[in-house]
Amino acid sequence: MKKILFILLVSGLILGSLGGGCGWSAAQVARGILGGQLKIKNWELKITRWCFGGLPLVNQLDRLLDNKTYVVLLQNNTELRASGGFMGSYVVLGAKGQGLSDMRVEDIYQPDGQLVGHVDPPAPIQQAFGQGWWKLRDSNWDVDFSVAGEQIAWFFEQGGEKVDGVIAINLSFVNLLLGYLGEVKTVTYDERVTAQNLANLAQTYSEVNKEKRDFLGAVGAALFERIKTIGPMGQIRLIGLIYKELQNGQILIWMKDKDVEQEILEKGWGGGLGNYGGDYLYIVESNLGANKANCCVQRMITQDLQLDEHVIREKLTIKWTNTSEFSDPKPPVFWGGNYVDYLRIILPKSARIQSVMAESKLLVEKPLDYQYGIQDDRYQVEEKDRFKIIGFWAVVLAQQSLTIQASYQLPDANYSSILVKRQPGIESFPYKLIVEGKVVVSDTIDRDKEYTWTK
């Protein structure tokens, strides 16, 4: 497992290792890191820095490997959260001057139980669960991972884990590995694991057999053994696949070291909201129904713009369909159910909200109370840096659909472009942009995309 996960920190290095003496040196360094044999000041590392100094994080290798501890979040995106999914387990990777020194898989509830003191939860978490406190397992809440990563690290440290960096990956990423590598057989469990059955097996071992940590560790070991058999070129193609996931925002990284964190944000790997200067749309869903309903939820988004001389009038329509067979989980064969989603819509800060409707119900602008039980009659608005965030409940019952519409204006806007962001953990969704009654975009959003229109 450690070689699969720590490869995220050296993928840029390996991608650059395809030619000449520079390529040979980079390959040697990468093998040393992954094999725990790297000496920070050896001549291979110096040559690699000289050759590939322009690649991401290459000049930071000393700092990345100097007595550092990284946490890799194993998120289940069939229970969607802001950074991708519910954090059920995690991997701790230790790095010292000789490379990787330690690896262990843990259940998220282990450090959760060590938290001293009390932290008030965000209101939607309190309304969903009514427990009165904020815990590590729900700490990937902020829509900006450069903020959430720091909060996650804080919770881990209160639970006794040293953290120098956080890497968030999803169950869908492990499925991607299985799709590339093929079926694997676990040594300690009599299971043949595939991309098709991993989610159900992981949930069964978690909720029924109570052996989630050991099972995921066994899957990781089996994947590593398979990776060893695919040869150097197969491994390089695998690195390319991982790099693509980074570029598409399905893997997120936060680093405590501010210089390294800044480089990650500049590469677009940090899950930040960015500094885009045009129109902006980012839909963030959080499944607070204590189920895996995102196995069975699809959404489609339509944005309708009317361009007046001094204002852009926009109507945003989101329609979800929940194909869950049952309203509640039926272990061990079905883990979905009603989709209890706290939705946040991120817009430009200048947006003036006109109305929010769920089907035919007009919501009122009013803050959520810190009470148990969801208040689906209202929406709340907050400002964050360059953005305005509309938050409200969107509950999609099993075998039903839900449509919401948000109308707003952008005054004094001279925009002719929009950035549409895709939330980690969501593979894709259909998107349509209508400007002055004309469809100018009909596309699938499988990564962050920018569109322009003519006034």
Stockholm file with secondary structure:
# STOCKHOLM 1.0

chainA/1-455         MKKILFILLVSGLILGSLGGGCGWSAAQVARGILGGQLKIKNWELKITRWCFGGLPLVNQLDRLLDNKTYVVLLQNNTELRASGGFMGSYVVLGAKGQGLSDMRVEDIYQPDGQLVGHVDPPAPIQQAFGQGWWKLRDSNWDVDFSVAGEQIAWFFEQGGEKVDGVIAINLSFVNLLLGYLGEVKTVTYDERVTAQNLANLAQTYSEVNKEKRDFLGAVGAALFERIKTIGPMGQIRLIGLIYKELQNGQILIWMKDKDVEQEILEKGWGGGLGNYGGDYLYIVESNLGANKANCCVQRMITQDLQLDEHVIREKLTIKWTNTSEFSDPKPPVFWGGNYVDYLRIILPKSARIQSVMAESKLLVEKPLDYQYGIQDDRYQVEEKDRFKIIGFWAVVLAQQSLTIQASYQLPDANYSSILVKRQPGIESFPYKLIVEGKVVVSDTIDRDKEYTWTK
#=GR chainA/1-455 SS CHHHHHGGGTHHHHHTCSSHHHHHHHHHHHHHHHHTCCCTTSHHHHHHHHHHTTSTTGGGHHHHHSSEEEEEEEEETTSCCTTSSEEEEEEEEEEETTEEEEEEEEETHHHHTTCCSCCCCCHHHHHHHCCSSCCGGGCTTSSSHHHHHHHHHHHHHHTTCCCSEEEEEEHHHHHHHHHHHCCEECSSSCCEECTTTHHHHHHHHHHTSSCHHHHHHHHHHHHHHHHHTSHHHHHHHHHHHHHHHHHTTSSEEEESSHHHHHHHHHHTCSCCCCCCCSEEEEEEEEECSSSCGGGSEEEEEEEEEEECSSEEEEEEEEEEEECCSSSSCBTTTBCCCCEEEEEEEEEETTCEEEEEEETTEECEECCCCSSSSCCTTEEEEEEETTEEEEEEEEEECTTEEEEEEEEEEEETCCCCEEEEECCTTCCCEEEEEEETTEEEEEEEESSCEEEECCC
#=GC SS_cons         CHHHHHGGGTHHHHHTCSSHHHHHHHHHHHHHHHHTCCCTTSHHHHHHHHHHTTSTTGGGHHHHHSSEEEEEEEEETTSCCTTSSEEEEEEEEEEETTEEEEEEEEETHHHHTTCCSCCCCCHHHHHHHCCSSCCGGGCTTSSSHHHHHHHHHHHHHHTTCCCSEEEEEEHHHHHHHHHHHCCEECSSSCCEECTTTHHHHHHHHHHTSSCHHHHHHHHHHHHHHHHHTSHHHHHHHHHHHHHHHHHTTSSEEEESSHHHHHHHHHHTCSCCCCCCCSEEEEEEEEECSSSCGGGSEEEEEEEEEEECSSEEEEEEEEEEEECCSSSSCBTTTBCCCCEEEEEEEEEETTCEEEEEEETTEECEECCCCSSSSCCTTEEEEEEETTEEEEEEEEEECTTEEEEEEEEEEEETCCCCEEEEECCTTCCCEEEEEEETTEEEEEEEESSCEEEECCC
//
